[in-house]
């Protein structure tokens, strides 16, 4: 019963939703597509135009211009209104609203665009700790005949691996929102590291 209560409390926690920015949109879109040095600045400027227009109209980004359309324009780099108009998604409304802006961007020289930043999650040591705690969680789940996710939720495992607790007190602090699991597992987890 205590485990179920703890799970419900965890599930009831508000989600941490990542804020969508022009930079995050650009980085997400360029990760999935191979764009050259001429295409990336164009995509970046197109995203900025869409972002400003969405704010002005108080509309979601996809209601203003779809990601696919921006990628297509940036990858094809059309030089004329006729070439731009045949791109799927360039409706008559989009043509009247954005054609001149798009063509101006395409014909202007490249600009600076966001570069991906390496996120530090802890490197190899972090990954070793995460692997160790994952193996332990799997064995513990089998031993108790429950899903390993009920032993430790993934986000809690990642938190513990990132914090790298060396003492029982540090393990308990990392697990502070999970008192039932502290009683069951804190000592075992401390011994893993």
Buried (B, 14 or more C-beta within 10 A) or exposed (E): EEBEEBBEEEEEEEEEEEEEEBBEBBBEBBEEEEBEEEBBBBBBBBBBBBBEBBEEEEEEBEEBBBBEBBBBBBBBBBEEEEBBBEBEEBEEEBBEBBBEEBBEBBEEEEEEBBEEEEEEEBEEEBEEBBEBBBEBBEEBBEEEEEEBEBBBBEEBBBBBBBBEBEEBEBBBEBBEEBBBBBEBBBEEBBEBB
